Amino acid sequence: MTVLKNSSAPSGVAVREGRYGERITAVEPGGVGFIPLGERHGRPLQLLWTWTSPNLEFTTVFLGVLAVAAFGLGFWQAVTAIVLGSGLGAVAHSVLSARGPGHGVGQMVLGRVPFGSRGNILPASLNAVAGGIGWFAVNSVSATFALNTLTSLPKPVCLVIVVAAQVAIAFFGHNLVHAFERYAFPVLAVVFGVVTVIILSKAELGAPGPANSGGLGGFLIAMAASFGYAAGWNPYAADYTRYLPPDTDRRAVGLFAGLGVFLSCTVLQIVGAASVTIGGKALEDPTGAFTSHLPSLIGDLTLLAITLGAVSANSVNIYSGSMSFVSLGIRLPLPPTVQRAMVALIFGAVGLVVAYFGLDDAGHGYEAFLLIITYWIGPWLGVVLVDLFLRRGKPIDHLLFDPLHRNWAGPIAMAAGVVLSVWLFSNQEKYVGVIPERFTSVGDVTFEAGFLISAALYLALRPLRSTE
């Protein structure tokens, strides 16, 4: 990146190098720099399918399965938890997405304001690992199971096929990601629309939960998991709106981005919850159990859609994971114009290995991952949203690429929020926090506690906050 003065960018802002425009098959040049006005394109409506397609996959369905089969809720209890959790994540996604056009940079670059140039290493590193490797591996496993069930090819072969497609899209970058989501959208919407009708028509929606009902604890865990899934996209939000012209209607940007996340997450999770009431080995063989409720032709189409949906999700995960890594400022022995693309390839290779070892016991691993992912996003959101409120109407562009900008209140508040909330409220198989251990009905409210703790601390640490 270079710093250009007297350009279309604000003074002192690093501008993305290279020409890109609206080309789909060109490799996106540069990394996390400001997108010049001459390169801006797109419209808010595209965000609807960009954020709907990645959630039209089996991991979304399986989250609804967990609400009933693992967390012990009845169907309507599960629906309430799903709507609340997904709604909270979608609202936050809407707010963060709306910032992209005005500032012209990705989400983790915007994070340098509340966290400082060095302090931003904390959330950016977590996002790079969680998105580029963690989410990528989880979704690759679900696609592998679907492709294996459909074709009977060995699972390792299916995994390689899936990973290769995902990495290729992320390697080319922003425009191809948007285009792929657009063309995947009608296929996924039609297939899963038919599946939704079939599953809901067979389900016993009034059936009570399992004998050992999850109660309040199960409800809170299910809501936290739904929030974690929807909010898992929040650290990517501005990555997909930064190319929009700066005068784009911010309300439309937020509406379509948030709506895409909310509708897709809510509908498919509800379908997953309903499928458990029909029967089958929902946890032992999740993909097989789900498709067994469908006519053979629809079942096969669903397996194809599950694979396509996972590719849609992981194209986003790898792209934004590589964006987060590049935002760390680590100097790689590569030309600046290709660093992001090469990081996407590296993440794909690492994610392939992680996914391979996750093929066994995928159900329990996914349950734990969905809860753990909220443990850092809640505190991160607390800091980001409070800072956004405090700085409303104030210029921030001069802080985005200033290496001397410090704001230690952000990383301190976030780290404290993570540690305290996990210590006090975590309710995992491998670790139970102080409060759930004594009061079993509390469940897992780590993300709520982390959000509130970090938000309050960020407000309190006034002497450490940037006053620029």
N, C-alpha and C positions, 0 to 999 in steps of 0.2 A: 504494500500500500504506500501511497505517497500523500503528503499533505499539500493540498493545492489552495492557494489564495486567489482571490478574484475569480472564483469559479461559482458554479451554481450551489456549492456546498457552503454551510456556515463557516466562518473564519476559524481556522485551526482544526477542522474536522478532516480525518483521513478519508480519502475518496477511493472507492473500489476501482481498480485498474481494469483495462480491457473493454472491448465492445461486445455487447451481448444481445441487447434488444429483446425481441420476442421469439428468437430462434429456439426451437425445441430440441433439435438434435445436436446443438453446439454445447460443448462443455462450458459451464458457467465459469468465467474467469474470476480471479481475486478471491477474497475471503469475506471479512466482516466489515469492510469499509462502507461509507455512505454511498447510497445508490444515486448517481447523478440524475438530474431532472430529465435529461435527454434519454435516459434508459428506462424511465418509468412507464409502466403499462398495466393493463388489467382493470377489472371492475369488482366491486364488492360481492356480486352474486357468485363469483367463482369460489369464494370461501365456503359456500354451502356444500358443494361436493368435495372440496379439498378436505373438509373436516367431517363429512359424513362417510365417505368411502373407507377411510382407515378404521372405522369402528364397525363396519359391516363384515365381521369375521367371527370366528368361533370363540376367541378369548372373551369377547363381549358377552356372547351367549353363556359361556361357562361361569362368568361372574354371577349371573342370575341363578344358575344351577347351584352355586355355592351358597347363595342366600337361603335356599330351602334345604338342600341336602347336607351342607356342612354347618351352617349357622343356625339351623333348626327353626326357621320361620315358616309360618303359613303363607299361602300365596299372596294374600292382600297385605300382610305385614311386609313381605318382601317388596311388593310394588311401592309401598310408601317409602321404605328405606332407599330404594333405587331412585325414585323421583327426587327425593330430598338431596341425596348424595350427588347425583348427576347434575341436578340444578345448581348446586353450589359451585361445582367445578366449571360448569358452562358459563355462569355469570362472571367468574373471575377471568375465564378465557376471553369473553367478550370485551371486558375492560382492557385487557392487555393487548389484544389484537388491534384495537382502535388506535393504538399509539404508533403503529408501524409507519403509516404514510407520512405523518408529520415529521418524524425524525429520520426516516430512511435507513435505519439500521436494525439489526436483529435483536432478539429478546435479551440475550446475555450481554450484549454491548450496552443496552439500556440499563442493565443491572449494575453497571459501573457507577451509576449515580448514587444509589442507596448503599452500595458496598465499597465504593472506592476502587481505584485502579488495581491495587493488590488484593484487597479484601474480596473482590469479585472472583478470585481464584477458587474460593470455597464453593459457591453454587455452580459456577461454570464447570468445575471438575466433576462434581456430583452429577450434573446433567449430562455431561459427555459420557460418563460411565453408565448411568441409568438408561439413557436413551440409545446411545450408539452401540451398547453391548447388552445391557439388561433387558429392556423391552424388546430389542431386536432378537435376542435369544428366545425369550418366552413366545413371541409370535411365530418365530420360525419353527418351534416345536409343534405348535398347533397346526400349522400348514403342513408339516411333515406327516403328522398323523392322518390328516385328511387325504393327502396325496397317496400315502401308503394304503389306506383303506380302499381308495378308488382304483388304484392301479396294481396293487400287490407288489410293487417294486420294493426292494430293501429300503428300510428307513434311512440309512446313510445316503443312499442315492437320491432319495426324495429330498433330503435336507440340502444336499449340494445344489439341486435344481432350483429349489426355492431361494436359497441364499444368492445364487448367481443372478437371478432376475432382480432381486431387491437391490443388490449392490450396484448393478448396472444403471438403474434409474437414478439412484442417489448420486452416483458418480457424475452424471451429466448435469444434475443440479436443478435449480429452482423451476425453470420453465417446464422441464420434462416431468417433474413431480406433479405440478399443477395439471398438466395435460393428461397424465396417466390417471389421476384421481377423477378427472372429468369423464373419461371414456369408460372407466371401471364403474362409475356411479350407476348408470341405468341398468347394467347387467346385474350388479349386486342388489340394487333396489328391487328389481323384478323378482329375482330368485328368493330373496329373504322376505319379500312381501307375500309370496305364495306360501312360504314356509310358516310365516306368522299366522296366516289364516288357518292352515292345517293343524298346527300345534294348539292354537287356542280353541279350535272346535273340538279337539279330543280331550283337552285338559279338564280336570276336576277343580275348577277355580275356587269352589267353596270348601275344599278339603282342608282340615286342620293341619298344622305343622306336625313334625315327628313327635313321638311319644315324649321324648325329653326336649320339650320346646326350648328354643333359644332365649325367649323372654327379652327383657330390656338389653341384656348383654349381647345377645345375638343380633338384635336390631341395630345396635350401635356399631357392631363390627361390620355388618352388611352395609350400613350407610357409609362407614369409613372406607370400605373397599370400593364402593361405587364412586365416592368422591375421589379416591386415589386414582381410579381409572380415568375419570373425566379430567381431573386436575393434572394428570400426568402429561397432558398436552400443553398446559399453561406455560412452562418454560420455553416452549417453541413458538408461542403465539405470534410475535412480531416478525419472525423469520419469513412468514408467508404473506405479510402485508406490507413489507418495506419497499416493494417494487411499485406499489400503487401510487398514483400521482398525489402530491401533498394536499391538493384541494379536494380529495375524495371525501364524501360524506362519512364522518367518523361513526355516526349512529348506524349507518347501513353496514359498515365494516364490522362493528361489534355485533349487530343483529345476526348477520349471516354466519359469522364465525361461531358465535355461541349457540345458534340454532342447530348448526350442523352437528356439534358435539352432543347437545342435549337430546335431540330426536333419535339419533342413531344409538347412543348409549342406552337411553331409556327403553326404547322399543325392543331391542335385542336382549337386554337383560330380563325384561319381563317375559319374553318368549322362553328364555332359559329357565326361569323360575317355573313357568307353566309346564314345561316339558317334564320336570321332576314328578309332578302329580300324576303323570301317565304311567310311570314305572320305568324299570330298567336300571342297569348299573351305572348310575350317573357319575360316580366318582371313580370307579374302577376302569371304566371304558367310556369316557365322556363323549367322544366323537361318535363312536359306534352306537351308544345308547341314544343319542339325540337323533341320528339319521335313521335309526330303526323304527321310529314313529312315522316315517314318511314313506310314500309309495316309492318303489325302486328307482324310477326315472327321476323323480324330484330329489330323492336321496343322493343320487349321483351328481345332479346339478348343484346340490347344496355342498357337496364335497369340493367340487370345482370352485364354487363361490367362496368357500372357506379359504382355499388356497389363494385365490385372487385377492381376497380381503386382507390376508396376512401380508401379501406383497405390498398392498396399498399402505398398510400401517407401517411396515418396516422401511419403506422408501422414505417416509417422513422421519422415522426414528434415526436412521443412519444419516440423513441429510442434516438434521438439526443437531445430532450428536457431534458430527464433524464441525458444524458451525460453532458449537460451544467450545470444542477443543481449540480451534483456531483463535477464538476470542481470548484464550489464555495468554496469547502473546509469545508462546514458545517458538523459538526460531528453529525451523527445520531446514536441512540441507536441500531445499527445493525452491524453485522459482516461486515467488509469492502468488502468481496467477494460477498455480496448480495445487497449492497446498491443501485447500479444502477438498478437492477431488481425490487426492491421494490419501488423505486421512479417512475418507469414506471407504476406500478399498481396505485400509488397515483395520478399521472397525469391523468390516464385513468378515475378514479373516479371523479376527479374535472372536466375534460373535458366533461364527460357525463352530469353533471349538467348544465354546460354552454351551451352545445349543445341543451339540452332540452328546455331552455328558449329562444333559438335562432330559434326555429322551425317556429315562426311567423315572418313575414316580412324579410325573409331570403335574398331577393334580395338586398334591400337597405343596410342591415347590411354587406353583402359581399362586396358591392361596397366601403363602407367606410373603411372596414378592409384592402382591397387591397391597398388603398392609404396610410393609416396610417402605414402599415408595412414597407413601404419604408422610412418613416420619420426617423427611427433609423438606418436602414441598409445602407443608403447612407452615412451618416457621419461615421459609423463604417468602411465601405469599404474604405473611404478616408484615414483614419488613418492607416488601415492595409496595404493597397497597397503602400502608401508612405513609411512606415517603412520597408516593404519588399524591396523596391527599395534602400533605404538608407543602409540597412544591407546586400545587395547582396554580397555573397562570404564570409561573416563573420560568425563564429560559434555562435549559439544561444542556443544550448541544455543546457548549464549550467545555463541559466536563467529560464528555464521552471518550475522548482520545487524549486526555491530559494525564500523563504518567505520574504527575505529582498530586493528583486529586486523591485525598484520603477521606474516608468516612468509616472509622472503625466501629461506630455504633451498629452498622449493618451486620458485619460478620460476627461480632460479639453477641448481639441479640439473637441471631439465627442459631449460632452454635449452642448458646445457653438454652434456647427453646427446644432444640433437638435433644440435648442431654437430659434436661429436666422432664420433658414430656415422656420420653422413653423410660426413664428411671421410675417415674411415678405411675404412668398409665398404660404402658405396653402390655398386651395380652396375647403373646405369641406362644407357640408350642415350646420353643426353646427358652423363652424368658417371659416371666410374668411380673409386671411392675408392682410397686408397693401397694397401691390402692386396689387393683383388681384381685391381688392375692388375699386381701382382707375382706373385700366386698365383691364377691363373684358376680353379682348382678350388674356391675358397672360396665363390663365389656371392655372394648378398646376405643378410647376417646383420645388417642395420642395426637391425631391430626388437629382436632379442635383445640386441645390444650397447647400444642406447639404453636399454633397460629396466634392464640391469645397471649401466650407468654412472650413470644418474640415481638409482637406488635406493641405490647405494654413496655417492654424493655427498650425498644427503639425510641418510643416517646420519652422514656425516662432518661436515656443517655444523651441528653441535650448537649453537654459539653463536648461529646465526641462526634456529634453530627456535623456534617459539612454545612457551613452557613453561606456558601457562595450562591 
